[in-house]
Amino acid sequence: MTTKLASTSQPQSKRTEQSAAKPSWLRHHGGTLTVYISFVIFAFVIGLPFYYIFVSSITPRTELFTLPPSYWPSTPTTENYFNMSDSVPFAIYFRNSLIFALGSSGLSVALSALAAYALARIRFPGSNLIYMALILSVALPQIAVLVPMFQTFQAFRLINTHLGLILLMSSLILPFTILTLVSFIHQVPAEIEEAALIDGATTLQVLFRVVLPIIRPAMFTMFVINFIISWNELLYPLVFASRTDTKTLSVGLLELASDASTYTRPWDMMSAMSVVMIIPVLLLVLFGQRMIISGLARGAIK
């Protein structure tokens, strides 16, 4: 009898030890669960303002300030978009914003690639001073150089021109773009360039056929970032573009609210223009994300 009790107690003790040694589900998946919960909270905090702007853009003005507030309009309408396009020359402002953003981002990336390669690979007197000057220029506020730049551009008759706005914005985002591309070029093995030089390639051929294809994902990423910065820029278009054929959407958004007080501003039309301004940036970011991932994958395979 005693032998039977001992034999039955041994399996039970083994099960108890195994259950105690086995980690719980929460301990095993707690880290993953915390990441997902944090991501949901972050997405909610980031997405809530965009949702509110979109809902305000399809809500009639009579329902915008109703109490208690509604989270979806009872009668959604697209009239705000038509009223917005009638209040400001939307098509012209949209065209100007595209020219301004595409030209500034394209010119800044093209010039930065050349300057970054020179700073990263070519040693010349004063290269360290130029690098330090670029770092200091990033911290320089726009308003500090606004007056001398206005006088300079006025002397060259670049006020109220697309070229003047593109040059202005390129000068603003050029230092940051150069510093970023320099760090990417430093990651390119120098042996690849040396092999190309031994095979008879010139410095320009090494740059355009070896280095630039490798850092293409970084260049496209900087193009997207510069496009977003230029698309949202307000100070330069506001000061250097006073004619309708050169004003941008950011200036048009300010014009919608300029002739009204805080409580009488056309929040419905302002929300509609904000939604329209978000769409090109959103599409470019989504398209750029795919391009960057595919470019990095092709580079890893090669």
Buried (B, 14 or more C-beta within 10 A) or exposed (E): EEEEEEEEEEEEEEEEEEEEEEEEEEEEEEEEEEEEEEEEEEEEEEEEEEEEBBBBBBBBBEBBEEEEEEEEBEEEBEBBBEBBBEBBBBEBBBBBBBBBBBBBBBBBBEBBBBBBBBBBBEEEEEEEEBBEEBEEBEEEEEEEBBEEBBEEBEEEEBBBBBEBBBBBBBBBBBBBBBBBBBEBBEEBEEEEBEEBBEEEBEBEEBBBEBBBEBBBBBBBBBBBBBBBBBBBBEEBBBBBBEEBEBBBBBBBBBBBBEEEEEEEBBBBBBBBBBBBBBEBBEEBEEEBEEBBEEBEEEEEEE
